[in-house]
Structure formats: structure tokens, C-alpha cells
Amino acid sequence: MRPYELMIIHRPELAEEDVRSAVGDLEKAIAESGSVTSTDFWGKRRFAYEIDHINEGYYSVVDFEGDIELLSRLDRALSLSDAVIRHKILRLDDA
């Protein structure tokens, strides 16, 4: 399994508790076939530029280890979620 970093931006209309529970559900989904190494909730931040007429959102960063099938499932689920504005998965160096 390789290490990855996932950054998620949730919609600002959501309550902070709902965003935290969504990140917790995501951690459980990752733990089924991988392992979560750390989670960092940044809270509500203003964007550098407008995205779909939205100026702010809740940022979360999840570091995890997993395989390519896990990445495909995560990418698909986050792309279909109405609560997620943007997400990005990066592979970390093995060093």
C-alpha cells in the first residue's frame, strides 16, 4: 500500500458537525481496505478565487495508505457527493 493525501472542500452551508461526521464516515470507508494515518480539520476558510459562485468552504486533509482500487472508489464517491465542492488525492513520496 502507498501513502496518499486527500484534501476535501465541503460546502459552507453545512454545519461544522455535519462536515466532521462526513469526514469521520470517510475515514471509516478508508479503514475498510486501507489505513488512516492522520486527519486535519482546517475549518471554514475563504477561497482565493470563486468556485461555482461560492467564496468559502470547510477544508479537511486526510493522510492514508491504500491501493488503487480504494483511490478509484474514493474519487467516484467524492465526485458524486453534493456536499463536496472539490477534492484532490495526491500520492506522497515513499521516502
KAQUI-V286208 format. One record per residue. N is the residue number from 1. PSI is psi in degrees with one decimal (NA if undefined). D_CENTER is the distance of its C-alpha to the mean C-alpha in Angstrom with 2 decimals. Layout:
n->N psi->PSI d_center->D_CENTER
n->N psi->PSI d_center->D_CENTER
This chain:
n->1 psi->145.6 d_center->18.69
n->2 psi->154.2 d_center->17.00
n->3 psi->140.3 d_center->14.52
n->4 psi->159.5 d_center->11.18
n->5 psi->131.3 d_center->8.57
n->6 psi->122.3 d_center->4.97
n->7 psi->132.9 d_center->4.43
n->8 psi->139.3 d_center->3.31
n->9 psi->116.4 d_center->6.87
n->10 psi->158.0 d_center->8.43
n->11 psi->143.9 d_center->12.18
n->12 psi->-17.1 d_center->14.67
n->13 psi->-21.1 d_center->16.98
n->14 psi->151.3 d_center->15.02
n->15 psi->149.7 d_center->16.32
n->16 psi->-36.1 d_center->14.49
n->17 psi->-38.3 d_center->15.31
n->18 psi->-38.2 d_center->13.74
n->19 psi->-44.0 d_center->10.33
n->20 psi->-39.0 d_center->10.85
n->21 psi->-34.7 d_center->12.09
n->22 psi->-40.1 d_center->9.27
n->23 psi->-38.3 d_center->6.98
n->24 psi->-41.3 d_center->10.28
n->25 psi->-38.5 d_center->10.74
n->26 psi->-40.8 d_center->7.68
n->27 psi->-40.5 d_center->9.28
n->28 psi->-40.9 d_center->12.53
n->29 psi->-39.1 d_center->11.76
n->30 psi->-40.5 d_center->10.87
n->31 psi->-19.2 d_center->14.00
n->32 psi->-34.9 d_center->16.18
n->33 psi->10.0 d_center->16.48
n->34 psi->-155.1 d_center->14.96
n->35 psi->137.2 d_center->14.42
n->36 psi->126.7 d_center->11.91
n->37 psi->-35.3 d_center->13.59
n->38 psi->157.1 d_center->11.97
n->39 psi->135.1 d_center->9.50
n->40 psi->115.3 d_center->10.05
n->41 psi->116.3 d_center->9.85
n->42 psi->-19.8 d_center->11.49
n->43 psi->-164.3 d_center->12.61
n->44 psi->127.0 d_center->13.96
n->45 psi->151.4 d_center->14.82
n->46 psi->140.1 d_center->17.10
n->47 psi->153.8 d_center->16.32
n->48 psi->-29.1 d_center->18.72
n->49 psi->158.1 d_center->19.51
n->50 psi->136.7 d_center->19.31
n->51 psi->114.9 d_center->16.84
n->52 psi->43.2 d_center->18.53
n->53 psi->25.4 d_center->20.72
n->54 psi->137.0 d_center->17.98
n->55 psi->-9.2 d_center->18.37
n->56 psi->165.8 d_center->15.66
n->57 psi->169.3 d_center->12.29
n->58 psi->122.5 d_center->10.15
n->59 psi->139.8 d_center->8.00
n->60 psi->143.2 d_center->5.80
n->61 psi->126.4 d_center->5.93
n->62 psi->121.3 d_center->6.18
n->63 psi->132.7 d_center->9.34
n->64 psi->168.8 d_center->10.77
n->65 psi->137.4 d_center->13.77
n->66 psi->-176.2 d_center->14.37
n->67 psi->179.9 d_center->16.41
n->68 psi->-31.8 d_center->16.29
n->69 psi->-38.7 d_center->16.48
n->70 psi->-42.1 d_center->13.26
n->71 psi->-42.4 d_center->11.57
n->72 psi->-44.2 d_center->13.51
n->73 psi->-43.5 d_center->12.64
n->74 psi->-46.3 d_center->8.83
n->75 psi->-44.2 d_center->9.50
n->76 psi->-46.2 d_center->12.10
n->77 psi->-42.4 d_center->10.54
n->78 psi->-33.0 d_center->7.71
n->79 psi->-34.0 d_center->10.69
n->80 psi->-15.8 d_center->12.92
n->81 psi->129.0 d_center->11.17
n->82 psi->-21.9 d_center->13.19
n->83 psi->-15.9 d_center->11.03
n->84 psi->126.2 d_center->8.34
n->85 psi->-50.7 d_center->10.21
n->86 psi->154.7 d_center->8.48
n->87 psi->154.4 d_center->5.83
n->88 psi->130.7 d_center->7.35
n->89 psi->125.3 d_center->8.05
n->90 psi->139.0 d_center->11.03
n->91 psi->127.7 d_center->13.71
n->92 psi->155.7 d_center->15.18
n->93 psi->145.2 d_center->18.96
n->94 psi->-13.2 d_center->20.76
n->95 psi->NA d_center->23.14
